[in-house]
């Protein structure tokens, strides 16, 4: 992210967050690593 300014802008636009990871699964945006939310989003 530090070298890719466009990716950083997209991350902030999608999540309103400046932390990583930002994971987008379908329409769900998950900020931080949350295994339960990732599994739930993948099972939909």
HUMO-V197795 format. One record per residue. N is the residue number from 1. OMEGA is omega in radians with two decimals (none if undefined). Layout:
n:N omega:OMEGA
n:N omega:OMEGA
This chain:
n:1 omega:-3.09
n:2 omega:-3.10
n:3 omega:-3.08
n:4 omega:-3.07
n:5 omega:3.12
n:6 omega:3.10
n:7 omega:3.11
n:8 omega:3.11
n:9 omega:3.13
n:10 omega:3.13
n:11 omega:-3.14
n:12 omega:3.13
n:13 omega:-3.08
n:14 omega:-2.95
n:15 omega:-3.02
n:16 omega:-3.11
n:17 omega:3.09
n:18 omega:3.12
n:19 omega:3.12
n:20 omega:-0.02
n:21 omega:2.94
n:22 omega:-3.07
n:23 omega:3.11
n:24 omega:3.10
n:25 omega:-3.04
n:26 omega:3.11
n:27 omega:-3.13
n:28 omega:3.10
n:29 omega:-3.12
n:30 omega:3.12
n:31 omega:-3.07
n:32 omega:-3.13
n:33 omega:3.14
n:34 omega:-3.02
n:35 omega:-3.12
n:36 omega:3.13
n:37 omega:3.10
n:38 omega:3.12
n:39 omega:-3.14
n:40 omega:-3.14
n:41 omega:-3.14
n:42 omega:-3.10
n:43 omega:3.12
n:44 omega:none
